Amino acid sequence: MVRSATWMARDLATAARLQAAGMRRLESPDDFTTGSRRPVLAVPGVYETWRFMLPLVRLLHGGGHPVHVLPDLAHNSRPIADSAELVMGIVDRLDLEDVFVVAHSKGGLIGKYAMVRLDPAERITRMLAVATPFSGSRLATIAPSRALRAFRADDPITRLLVAEAEVNSRITSIYPAQDPLVPEGSELPGADNIRLPIGGHWSPLVHPTTLAVALALAADEPLR
């Protein structure tokens, strides 16, 4: 009980720091689009702007990857299918190939929907999903908004994504030992699953293992 409370306190503090960093607006989306290595798309979670992904965005851009942050998603409250259309719109407009998606929470559902329904040429070749409710969340049944209720296990999009397992081998799911928003966890059959020894929904975004895995996957290096 004490450990869980400590995890949750740290998680809320992490979320607050990410929110505060985003509000400072020191960087613009165009600041990260340079680089000669594999292109990256960063997709945030529900009610998050792209700036919640800044720790991963900065890291990957610093490693030579052009990172596209999708400001048109705004606070990412659109339906998953609509948001996936925005993701593939960037891929089409910029004529990107061999794309690596790094996503948080809902962003992983958006990424997987794009992979299974909108990307027959497999231009998205790999995704790292952090704390994504691949099987839904029972908390969504009591959620106050439509955007959150979309995470129900019986939601048509959730059921579709569960059934579409072929792309799972191209996904790495990294998630905490205890997630207060996704009690079911984020293990994805057929994917590379990495369970972190921490709790929280936002803390995994800045965990050293997440950062190391993101760099390795972006560079097509083996996970250690």
C-alpha positions in Angstrom: 0.0 0.0 0.0 2.8 2.4 0.9 4.7 1.5 -2.3 1.6 2.1 -4.4 1.0 5.5 -2.8 4.6 6.5 -3.4 4.3 5.4 -7.0 1.2 7.4 -7.5 2.6 10.5 -5.9 5.6 10.3 -8.2 3.4 9.7 -11.2 1.3 12.8 -10.6 4.5 14.8 -10.1 5.8 13.6 -13.4 2.6 14.5 -15.2 2.7 18.0 -13.6 6.3 18.4 -14.8 5.4 17.3 -18.3 2.5 19.7 -18.4 4.6 22.6 -17.1 7.3 21.9 -19.6 4.7 22.0 -22.4 3.3 25.3 -21.2 6.7 27.0 -21.5 6.7 26.5 -25.3 10.4 26.9 -25.7 10.4 24.7 -28.8 8.3 24.5 -31.9 7.4 21.4 -34.0 9.8 22.5 -36.7 12.7 22.4 -34.3 12.7 18.6 -34.5 12.2 17.8 -38.2 15.9 17.8 -39.1 18.0 14.7 -39.2 19.2 12.0 -41.6 18.2 8.9 -39.8 15.0 7.0 -39.5 11.9 9.3 -39.3 9.9 9.2 -36.1 6.2 10.1 -35.4 5.4 11.0 -31.8 1.8 10.5 -30.8 0.6 11.6 -27.3 -2.2 10.3 -25.1 -5.7 11.5 -24.7 -5.9 15.2 -23.5 -2.2 15.5 -24.0 -0.5 17.8 -26.5 2.7 16.7 -28.3 4.7 18.4 -25.6 4.0 15.6 -23.2 6.3 13.6 -25.4 9.2 16.1 -25.2 11.6 13.8 -23.3 11.4 11.2 -26.0 11.2 13.7 -28.8 14.4 15.5 -27.7 16.2 12.2 -27.1 15.4 10.8 -30.6 16.1 14.1 -32.4 19.4 14.3 -30.5 20.2 10.9 -31.9 19.8 12.2 -35.5 16.2 11.3 -36.2 13.7 13.7 -37.7 10.8 13.7 -35.3 7.3 14.8 -36.4 5.1 15.8 -33.5 1.6 16.2 -35.1 0.4 19.5 -33.6 -2.9 19.2 -35.5 -3.8 16.5 -32.9 -4.2 19.4 -30.4 -5.2 17.7 -27.1 -5.9 14.4 -28.8 -9.6 14.2 -28.1 -10.7 13.1 -31.5 -11.9 9.5 -32.2 -9.1 7.1 -32.7 -9.8 6.5 -36.4 -9.9 10.2 -37.1 -6.6 10.7 -35.3 -5.0 7.8 -37.2 -6.0 9.6 -40.5 -4.0 12.6 -39.3 -1.0 10.4 -38.6 -1.1 8.8 -42.1 -1.7 12.3 -43.6 1.7 13.3 -42.3 3.2 10.1 -43.7 1.6 10.8 -47.1 2.4 14.5 -47.3 6.0 14.0 -46.4 6.4 10.8 -48.3 7.9 9.1 -45.3 9.2 5.5 -45.4 10.4 3.1 -42.6 8.6 5.2 -40.0 9.0 4.5 -36.3 6.1 5.6 -34.1 6.6 6.3 -30.4 3.3 6.7 -28.6 1.8 7.2 -25.2 -1.5 5.6 -24.0 -4.2 6.4 -26.6 -1.4 7.2 -29.0 -0.6 3.5 -29.2 -4.2 2.7 -30.2 -4.0 5.4 -32.9 -0.7 4.0 -34.1 -2.0 0.4 -34.2 -5.2 1.5 -36.0 -3.1 3.3 -38.6 -0.9 0.2 -39.1 -3.8 -2.2 -39.5 -6.3 -0.1 -41.5 -4.5 2.7 -43.2 -1.0 1.5 -44.1 -1.1 -1.4 -46.6 2.4 -0.5 -47.8 3.7 -0.9 -44.2 5.4 2.5 -44.2 5.1 2.4 -40.4 7.5 -0.4 -39.7 7.8 -0.3 -35.9 6.0 1.2 -32.9 6.9 1.7 -29.3 3.7 2.1 -27.2 4.0 3.3 -23.6 1.2 2.4 -21.2 -1.3 1.8 -23.9 -4.7 0.2 -23.0 -4.6 -2.3 -25.8 -7.4 -4.4 -24.2 -9.3 -1.5 -22.9 -9.7 -0.2 -19.3 -12.6 -1.0 -17.0 -12.4 2.6 -15.7 -13.7 3.8 -19.1 -17.1 2.5 -18.2 -17.5 5.3 -15.6 -15.6 8.0 -17.5 -17.2 11.4 -17.8 -16.4 12.1 -21.4 -16.8 10.3 -24.8 -13.1 10.5 -25.4 -12.4 8.5 -22.3 -15.3 6.1 -22.7 -13.7 5.0 -26.0 -11.3 2.9 -24.0 -14.0 0.4 -22.9 -13.1 -3.2 -23.6 -16.4 -3.5 -25.6 -15.8 -0.4 -27.7 -15.9 -1.4 -31.4 -12.5 0.1 -32.1 -10.9 -1.7 -29.1 -12.4 -5.0 -30.2 -11.2 -4.4 -33.7 -7.7 -3.7 -32.5 -7.7 -6.8 -30.2 -8.7 -9.0 -33.1 -6.1 -7.5 -35.5 -3.0 -9.3 -34.1 -0.9 -9.6 -37.3 0.9 -6.3 -36.7 1.7 -7.0 -33.0 5.1 -8.5 -33.9 6.1 -5.0 -35.0 5.0 -3.4 -31.7 6.9 -3.1 -28.5 4.7 -2.4 -25.5 6.3 -1.0 -22.4 4.2 -0.5 -19.3 4.4 -0.1 -15.5 3.9 -2.8 -12.9 0.8 -0.9 -11.8 -1.1 1.6 -13.9 -4.0 3.4 -12.1 -5.6 4.3 -15.4 -5.2 0.9 -17.1 -5.7 -1.7 -14.4 -5.7 -4.5 -16.9 -2.2 -3.7 -18.0 -0.7 -3.2 -21.5 0.6 -6.6 -22.3 0.0 -7.3 -26.0 0.0 -10.9 -27.3 2.7 -11.4 -30.0 4.5 -8.1 -29.2 7.7 -7.4 -27.4 6.4 -6.7 -23.9 8.5 -4.9 -21.3 7.2 -4.5 -17.8 8.8 -1.7 -15.8 9.4 -2.0 -12.0 7.4 1.2 -11.3 3.9 2.4 -11.0 2.0 5.2 -12.8 0.7 6.1 -16.2 3.1 9.0 -17.0 6.2 7.9 -15.2 7.1 5.3 -17.9 7.5 8.2 -20.4 10.7 9.3 -18.6 11.9 6.0 -17.2 15.5 5.2 -18.3 14.5 1.9 -19.8 11.9 3.5 -22.0 14.4 6.0 -23.3 17.0 3.3 -24.0 14.4 1.1 -25.7 13.2 4.0 -27.9 16.7 4.8 -29.1 17.5 1.1 -29.8 14.2 0.6 -31.8 14.6 3.8 -33.7 18.1 2.6 -34.8 17.0 -1.0 -35.4 19.4 -2.2 -32.8 18.6 -5.3 -30.7 17.0 -4.8 -27.3 19.3 -5.8 -24.4 
